[in-house]
Amino acid sequence: MAYRCWGMGVQRVGPAIAGFFSNLTPLFAALLPVAFLGELPHLYHALAFLLIVGGIAMSSRR
């Protein structure tokens, strides 16, 4: 089901935009257990978030 939703999203916005969101997968993988399982985030989660967002910002600059 997730792959079908991803395919529909890529079809709708195009592969260039969807590529940015594929980089957010680790971020969502870290945030969903916090939201649904009550796990506590750690410092390395914040560092990973900054690296992901920084990488997306750098790759989207012209």
C-alpha positions in Angstrom: 0.0 0.0 0.0 2.8 2.4 0.8 4.5 1.8 -2.5 1.3 2.4 -4.3 0.8 5.7 -2.5 4.4 6.7 -3.2 3.9 5.9 -6.9 0.8 8.0 -7.1 2.6 10.9 -5.4 5.5 10.7 -7.8 3.1 10.6 -10.7 1.3 13.7 -9.3 4.3 15.9 -8.5 7.1 14.4 -10.6 10.3 12.7 -9.7 12.3 15.8 -9.0 10.1 16.9 -6.2 9.4 13.4 -4.9 13.2 12.8 -4.7 13.4 15.4 -1.9 10.8 13.7 0.1 12.5 10.3 -0.2 15.4 11.8 1.8 12.9 12.5 4.7 12.2 8.8 5.2 14.7 8.4 8.1 13.3 11.5 9.8 9.8 10.0 9.7 11.1 6.7 10.9 12.5 8.5 13.9 9.5 10.7 14.6 6.7 8.1 14.3 7.9 6.0 17.3 8.0 9.1 19.3 4.4 10.0 18.3 2.8 6.5 18.5 5.0 4.5 20.9 6.0 7.2 23.4 9.7 6.6 22.8 12.0 9.5 23.8 14.1 11.2 21.1 17.9 11.3 21.6 20.5 13.9 20.6 21.6 11.9 17.6 18.0 12.2 16.2 18.4 16.0 16.3 21.8 15.8 14.6 20.4 13.5 11.9 17.4 15.9 11.4 19.9 18.8 10.9 22.0 16.8 8.4 18.9 15.8 6.4 17.4 19.2 6.2 20.9 20.7 5.5 21.4 18.2 2.6 18.0 19.0 1.2 18.7 22.7 1.4 22.1 22.4 -0.3 20.8 20.2 -3.1 17.8 22.5 -3.8 20.1 25.6 -4.2 20.9 26.6 -7.8 
